[in-house]
Amino acid sequence: MINTEISQQAEKILGPAPMPDISAETIVKALYRLPSECLPHILQYIEFLEYRFTHTSQDSSEDEALWDAVQAERGYRKQHPEDMIVCDTIEELRAALEDEK
């Protein structure tokens, strides 16, 4: 039932597309195989998909706005290279993020 509802929502937004035939039971079984610390990320992604399929439309103006944001951010980076943080390891990234708090 959930798979059918998702397929119908996706078709409204993205147009007809082949959806793999995956049952909700298969997804739930896969969730049980994941470590519990992954579950908040999974829930966040599910909520994103729910929002995406129920509250947004896929039109070219959205893509253009996103691309404009990317271009603006790239321009800012070029003008302010001192604001950019480059991390080679996950530990460096954690330290950089802790410093910003």
Secondary structure, DSSP 8 states (H G I E B T S, - for coil): -HHHHHHHHHHHHH-S-------HHHHHHHHHHS-GGGHHHHHHHHHHHHHHHHH----HHHHHHHHHHHHHHHHHHHH-GGG----SSHHHHHHHHHHH-
